Amino acid sequence: MKVKICGIANLEDAQAALEAGADLLGFNFYSKSPRCVSPEVACSIVEHIRSRNRVPTLVGVFVNSSLDEVQSILQAVKLDLAQLHGDEPPEFLEQLKGCGFKALRPVSVEEAEAKAVKYAPHGSQEPALLVDAYRKDRYGGTGQVGDWSIAARLAEQYSVLLAGGLTPENVAEAIRQVKPWGVDTASGVEASPRKKDVAKMRRFIEQCQRIGNESTNRQ
C-alpha cells in the first residue's frame, strides 16, 4: 500500500513524512490553495530530499496550469510526476509522456468510468488515476470524504490513488472498502494548512501498513 503525503510546504515536514514511511510527497502549485508553495521553495526542499538514501516519488499538484508551466516546474524542481487536478484535457497527459496522472472528482460511477477511459490509458506509470471527493468549485484539499463505492469500482480496473478526507481514523476502512493502489492525505494529517502533525502522519502510515500486512497474511 503506497502512501502519499500531500501539501508539503517545508523541509521539516518532508523529512518527518519520509521518516514515518511515506512513499510519495506532494507539492501544491495551485495559487488558490492554502498549501501552495513556490517552485523556488519546492526546489529547495527537493534538493535536500534527493540527497537522502531513500528518495520518494515527488509529485507536483497543478490545477488548470498551462502545459508549458507544468513541464517547466517539473524540470526546474526535479519532480517525478505531475498530478493534474483541474479540468485538463487528456492531451496533456500524452504530452507529459508517462510523467503525469489525472485526478478525478466524480459524482457517479458512470461519470467516473467515462473519464477513466479517457485519462487512464495516457499514463504508463502508477498511479493511473487519483480519485478525490467532489465539492463544487473546489479542487481538493477540502477534508471532505469521497464516495468510496465509486472509487472501488475504478480500483477494480485501474491503479487508483485514493484521496478525499482520509485521516488516521478512517483510512483503514477506506482501504478495506476500496482496495486502492495507494492513499493520499493532506488536511487529514495537519496541524494547520502549512504545517503537518507528525503524530498524525505516523498514525496514518501505521494504519496503512497494518492493513497492508493483513492483506498479505490472508493471501
N, C-alpha and C positions, 0 to 999 in steps of 0.2 A: 504494500500500500504506500503510494507516494504522498508526500505532504508538502504543500506549498504554503509558505507564509508570505502574504502579500502586504503591500503598503509599507515596505521598509523605507525609513526616512533617515536613518542614522547608522553609523558603523556599529555602535554598541548593540543595537537590536539585531543587526545582521549576524554578528558573532554569536549572540545568545541563541538565535534561531538555529544556527548550524550546530552549536554545542548540544542543543536539545534534540537534534536529529533531523532537521528539515532537509528535504531533497531539492526543493526549488525555492528561490526567493523572487518576489515580485516587486518591481519599482514602477510607481504610477506616474505617468507623464500627462495626465489629463488635468488641465489647468483649473477646472472647477471642483476637483476632488480635494478634500481636506488633507489627503495623504500625498498630494502632488510634490514631486521633487524635480529639481532642475537637472538637466543632463550633467552639469558640472558636479553637483553633489553626488549623483549616482555613480559617476565615473570614479570619484574619489573612494567611494565605498567598494566598488567592484575591484579596483586596483588592489586593495587590501585583501579582499576575499580570494582573488585569484592567486595570491601568494601563499595560500594555505595548502596543506597536503590534500585535503578533501574539498573539492570545488563543486558546489551545487549547480544545477541548471539555473541560469539567470534570465529572468523574463521581464520584458518591458510591456507595460499596460498602456494601450493607446485607445482613444475614443475619437473617431472621425478625424484623425490626423491625415495629412496627405501622405501618399506612398513615399514621396521623397523624404519627408520628415521622419517617417518610421525607419526607413533604410539608413538615413543619416545617423539617427540616435543609436540604432543597433550597432553600427560600425564604430561610432565615436566612444560609446560606453563599453563596448565589447560584451554585448549581451548575446545570449544564445537564441532566444525566441521572442517573437512579438505576439502578444495577446491582443487581438482586435476586439474591442468591447463595445463598439458603436454600430453604425449602420454601413460598414464597409462592404463592398461587393466581393464576390468570390474571386474576381480577377486579382485582388490584392494578394491573396494567398498564392496564386500562381506566380506572381512577380517575386514573392518572397522566397520561392523555391525551397519549400520544406522548412523554412525558419519562422513559421507563424501558425497560429491556430485561432479559430473564431470562438468567441463567447456568445452563447445564445441565451435569451431570456424569454422562453416560450410560455404561452398561456394555455396551450393544449397539446396533446400528443400529436395531433395532425400537423400543427404548425411546427413542432419540434422535428418531426420526421421529414417534413418537406424541406426545412432549412438544412438539416443534417446532410441530406442528399446533395445539396448544392455546395456545402462548405467542406465537409469531411474529406472528400476524395482529393482535395488540393493540398492536404498536409500529410507528408510522409512520416513525420515524427509522432511521438506520443507526448502529450495527449492529442487526440484528433479534434476534440471539442471541449469547451468549458460550458457547463450548464449552471446558470445563475437564476436567482429569483427575479420575477418581473415586478417592476414598480414604475408606473408611468413617469416619464421624463427623468428617470434616474438610471445611471449606467453602473449599477453595482455599488458595493460598499455600504449598503443600507442597513445591514444587520437583519434583514427580513429573510425568513426561512422560505426556501423554494418548495415547489411541488415535487416531492421525491418520486412519486409514481411516474411522472413524465421523464425524469432523469433515468429512472430504472429501465424504461423502455429503450432509451437511447444506449444505455450501458450494455444492453444485450448485443448490440451490433458494433459499437464504437468504443475506443478508449476514452472514457469520459472523466474529466476533472470536475468534481462536484463542488460548487460554491453556493453561497446564499445562507447567511445566518448560522454558520456552523460554529459551535462552541465546544469546550471540553465536556459539557453536559450532554450534548445531543449528537456528537459526531459518531459515536459507536453505533447508535441506532440508525443513523443515516447510512453508514457503511453496510450494515446488515440489510437494509431495505434496497439500496441502490446497487451495491456491488460495483463501485466505480474503479477506474484505474488509479485515481488519486483524489485527494480532497484539498480544498483551498480555503484559507481563512484570513481575514484582515481584522475587522472590528471585533470578532469573537475572542481575540487574544490581546486586546488593547487595554492600556490604562487610560489612554486618550488617543485621538486620531493620528498623532505623530509619535506615539510612544507605546511600545509593546509592554505587556505584563509578562515578565519572564516565567513566573509560576504558571500562568495560564498556558503559555506556549508549551511548557514541559508537560502539563497535564493533557493538553490536546494531542501531542505527539505520542505520549504514553498510551492513550486510549486507542489511537490508530494502530500502534504496534501490537497492542493486546488483541485487537480484533483480527489483525493480520496473522498472528500466531495461532489463534483459534481456528481460522480457516485452513491454515497449513496442517494443523494436527488432525483435522477432520478428513483430509484427503488421503 
